[in-house]
Amino acid sequence: MKAEFNKEKILHEFSMHLMLKGYSPLTIKNYLYIINDFLREFQIPDTKSIQKYFLKKNISKNARATQTLILRSFAKFLKKELHIEFETLDPPKTSKTLPTFLTKDEVKKFLEVVKKNKRDFAIIAFLIYTGVRVGELINIKIEDVNLGENYVRIKGKGDKERFVPISLELSNIIKEHLKEKHHSEYLFESKRRKKFSPLTIQLMVKRYAKETGIQKKITPHKLRHTFATLALESGISPITIGELLGHSSLNTTMKYTHVTNKLATEAVRRISEFTNLKDIIENK
């Protein structure tokens, strides 16, 4: 099927469409990368074109499923904008693998290695003990942190804000980190006082993971899995965990949120106790 359209114009409109839906700049960039790659050889993301496109790509089933969903999203947009109809490929079923996470002992081993650097120790501990996304971490400003009442304001996906409680131990780690910062905007910055990129944090985690000798592929997102798993092992309700992680599928009333916040504060305290974070800080 052929349909004439201005590629540059339609991609700009599609990126605006994604932005209005609350997609992050990084997600939009990834979407446009896949779509641009497809449009180098094909015009309309119909079933036959998508099948031909994947014949030339040596990627996993999960990656193919993700890219199919991206192309289907673009196809839906084209149908509406160009008033045309065509069939679109269904994504393949993905393999259901259990998420990788660190055990309680591995968390201790990991933090012991990182502890030699106050800033990096604060970053890794923050990822493990709050479960924030790396994109959320790098955007935390000092004004978002309240160490008097032990909570941090997090701006999540689609600019949705949530308040995440932090344990007394994590609060102390952050205080030590802040002693070495002056006139900074962001909580975590490079030595040149520049905002971190997601890639820099990913490489930092990878470097320390290699030093630990732990035979697992550890990434910032795996540390998010670790937080969720430790929370479950500490006896925290999945609903409270979802609230802390900023999962958008949770629909709660103001009264329910108030109750959850009390549970959330208790949750982060129990996770710190469960992993003996105080002992790690004091090097016992």
Residue pairs with C-beta under 8 A, 6 or more apart in sequence:
1 44
1 46
1 84
1 86
2 43
2 44
3 43
3 44
3 78
3 82
3 84
5 78
5 81
5 82
7 39
10 78
10 81
11 32
11 35
11 36
13 77
13 81
14 31
14 32
14 35
14 74
14 77
15 28
15 31
15 32
17 77
18 27
18 28
18 31
19 28
21 158
22 157
22 158
22 159
22 160
23 31
23 157
23 158
24 135
24 157
24 158
26 135
26 198
30 70
31 70
31 73
31 74
34 67
34 70
34 71
35 70
35 71
35 74
38 45
38 49
38 50
38 53
38 71
41 53
42 49
42 50
42 52
42 53
43 49
44 75
44 78
44 84
44 86
45 71
45 72
45 74
45 75
45 78
45 88
46 75
46 86
46 87
46 88
46 89
47 86
47 87
47 88
47 89
50 68
50 71
50 88
50 89
51 89
53 71
54 64
54 67
54 68
57 64
59 67
61 92
61 93
61 94
61 95
62 94
62 95
64 91
64 92
65 91
65 92
65 93
65 94
66 91
68 89
68 90
68 91
68 92
69 91
71 88
71 89
72 88
72 89
72 91
75 86
75 88
76 88
78 84
79 85
79 86
99 222
99 225
99 229
100 216
100 217
100 218
100 222
100 225
101 222
101 225
101 226
101 228
101 229
101 230
102 110
102 128
102 214
102 216
102 218
102 222
102 223
102 226
104 230
104 233
104 274
104 275
106 212
106 214
106 216
107 128
107 226
107 230
107 275
108 275
108 276
108 280
109 212
109 214
110 124
110 128
110 208
110 209
110 212
110 214
110 218
111 121
111 124
111 125
111 128
111 277
111 280
112 280
113 208
113 211
113 212
114 120
114 121
114 124
114 125
114 208
115 121
115 280
115 283
118 176
118 177
118 180
119 177
119 180
119 188
120 204
120 208
121 173
121 177
122 173
122 174
122 176
122 177
122 188
123 137
123 188
123 201
123 204
124 204
124 205
124 208
124 223
125 170
125 173
125 277
126 132
126 137
126 170
126 173
126 174
126 188
127 134
127 137
127 205
127 220
127 223
127 224
127 227
128 223
128 226
128 227
128 230
129 166
129 167
129 169
129 170
129 227
129 268
129 271
129 272
129 277
130 152
130 154
130 164
130 166
130 170
130 227
130 244
130 268
131 223
131 224
131 227
131 228
131 231
131 241
131 244
131 245
132 140
132 154
132 164
132 224
132 246
133 156
133 157
133 220
133 221
133 224
133 246
134 198
134 201
134 202
134 220
134 221
135 198
136 154
136 155
136 156
136 246
137 188
137 196
137 201
137 220
138 186
138 188
138 195
138 196
138 197
138 198
138 201
139 155
139 186
139 195
140 152
140 153
140 154
140 186
140 187
140 188
141 185
141 186
141 187
142 178
142 181
142 184
142 185
142 186
142 187
144 152
144 153
144 154
144 155
144 187
145 152
145 153
145 174
145 187
146 152
146 153
147 171
147 174
147 175
150 165
150 166
150 167
150 168
150 171
150 265
151 163
151 164
151 165
151 166
152 163
152 164
152 166
153 161
153 162
153 163
153 164
154 161
154 162
154 163
154 164
154 246
155 161
156 162
156 246
157 246
157 248
158 248
160 246
160 248
162 243
162 246
163 261
164 244
164 264
164 268
165 261
165 264
165 265
165 267
165 268
166 174
166 268
167 268
167 269
167 271
167 272
167 277
168 269
168 272
169 272
169 277
169 278
169 281
170 268
170 272
170 277
172 281
173 281
174 187
181 189
184 193
185 195
186 195
186 196
188 196
189 195
189 196
190 196
190 200
198 220
201 220
202 219
202 220
205 218
205 219
205 220
205 223
206 218
206 219
209 216
209 217
209 218
216 222
224 245
227 244
227 245
227 271
228 241
228 245
230 271
230 274
230 275
231 240
231 241
231 244
231 267
231 271
232 238
232 241
233 274
234 267
234 270
234 271
234 273
234 274
235 270
236 263
236 267
236 270
236 271
237 263
239 250
239 260
240 260
240 263
240 264
240 267
241 267
242 249
242 250
243 250
243 252
243 257
243 260
243 264
244 264
244 267
244 268
252 260
272 278
